[in-house]
């Protein structure tokens, strides 16, 4: 995989990590409007990231079922308007996945 592609994925992943942290902080402060707005933007970036990842051989060892399970949980939780659980899922399940992805990119360069 070319370096520019990895840099693009890495940068997008950093943006997603930052927005995840912002969404969690807003949900924890009960700033639901802001947290929800950030989460909606986050979902769009996640879709972009996944469309890139799933088309790259470099990331073929990523457990796609695990990712889909996390995303399904996030979407169901948002639909149920359980913002405390949404913050927990973002922080305790989704963030570790993103950090693992960052490490995978660093090790692969």
C-alpha positions as CSV (number, residue, x, y, z in Angstrom):
1,X,0.0,0.0,0.0
2,X,1.3,3.4,-0.8
3,X,2.4,5.7,1.9
4,X,-0.1,8.5,1.0
5,X,-2.9,6.0,1.4
6,X,-1.7,5.1,4.9
7,X,-1.3,8.7,5.8
8,X,-4.8,9.4,4.7
9,X,-6.2,6.5,6.8
10,X,-4.0,7.6,9.8
11,X,-5.2,11.2,9.6
12,X,-8.8,10.2,9.3
13,X,-8.4,7.9,12.2
14,X,-7.0,10.7,14.3
15,X,-9.9,12.9,13.4
16,X,-12.3,10.1,14.4
17,X,-10.5,9.6,17.7
18,X,-10.7,13.3,18.5
19,X,-14.4,13.5,17.7
20,X,-15.0,10.4,19.7
21,X,-13.4,12.0,22.7
22,X,-15.5,15.2,22.2
23,X,-18.7,13.2,21.8
24,X,-18.0,11.2,25.0
25,X,-17.2,14.4,26.9
26,X,-20.4,16.1,25.8
27,X,-22.6,13.1,26.6
28,X,-21.0,12.8,30.0
29,X,-21.8,16.5,30.7
30,X,-25.4,15.8,29.5
31,X,-24.9,18.2,26.6
32,X,-27.0,15.9,24.4
33,X,-27.5,18.2,21.5
34,X,-23.8,18.8,21.0
35,X,-22.9,15.1,21.7
36,X,-25.5,13.9,19.2
37,X,-24.3,16.4,16.5
38,X,-20.7,15.3,16.9
39,X,-21.8,11.6,16.9
40,X,-23.7,12.1,13.6
41,X,-20.6,13.7,12.0
42,X,-18.5,10.8,13.5
43,X,-20.7,8.2,11.8
44,X,-20.0,9.8,8.4
45,X,-16.3,9.7,9.0
46,X,-16.5,6.1,10.2
47,X,-18.3,5.1,7.0
48,X,-15.5,6.7,5.0
49,X,-12.8,5.0,7.0
50,X,-14.5,1.6,6.8
51,X,-15.0,1.9,3.0
52,X,-11.2,2.5,2.7
53,X,-10.2,-0.2,5.2
54,X,-12.4,-3.0,3.8
55,X,-10.9,-2.4,0.3
56,X,-7.3,-2.7,1.4
57,X,-5.4,-5.9,1.7
58,X,-3.2,-4.4,4.3
59,X,-6.1,-4.5,6.7
60,X,-7.4,-7.9,5.8
61,X,-6.8,-9.3,9.3
62,X,-9.2,-6.8,10.9
63,X,-12.2,-8.7,12.4
64,X,-15.0,-7.3,10.4
65,X,-17.7,-8.9,12.5
66,X,-16.3,-7.2,15.6
67,X,-16.4,-3.8,13.9
68,X,-19.9,-4.4,12.6
69,X,-21.0,-5.5,16.1
70,X,-19.6,-2.3,17.7
71,X,-21.2,-0.1,15.0
72,X,-24.5,-1.9,15.4
73,X,-24.4,-1.5,19.2
74,X,-23.6,2.2,18.7
75,X,-26.5,2.8,16.3
76,X,-29.0,0.9,18.4
77,X,-27.9,2.8,21.5
78,X,-28.3,6.1,19.8
79,X,-31.7,5.0,18.4
80,X,-32.8,4.2,22.0
81,X,-31.4,7.6,23.1
82,X,-29.3,6.0,25.9
83,X,-26.6,8.6,25.8
84,X,-24.8,7.3,28.9
85,X,-24.4,3.8,27.3
86,X,-23.4,5.5,24.0
87,X,-20.6,7.3,25.7
88,X,-19.5,4.1,27.4
89,X,-19.5,2.2,24.1
90,X,-17.6,4.9,22.4
91,X,-15.0,5.1,25.1
92,X,-14.7,1.4,26.1
93,X,-15.2,-0.5,22.8
94,X,-14.8,1.9,19.9
95,X,-11.8,3.9,21.1
96,X,-9.6,0.8,21.8
97,X,-10.4,-0.4,18.2
98,X,-9.2,2.9,16.8
99,X,-6.1,2.9,18.9
100,X,-5.3,-0.7,17.7
101,X,-5.8,0.5,14.1
102,X,-3.4,3.4,14.7
103,X,-0.8,0.9,16.0
104,X,-1.3,-1.4,13.1
105,X,-0.6,1.5,10.7
106,X,2.5,2.6,12.6
107,X,3.9,-0.9,12.6
108,X,3.1,-1.4,8.9
109,X,4.8,1.7,7.6
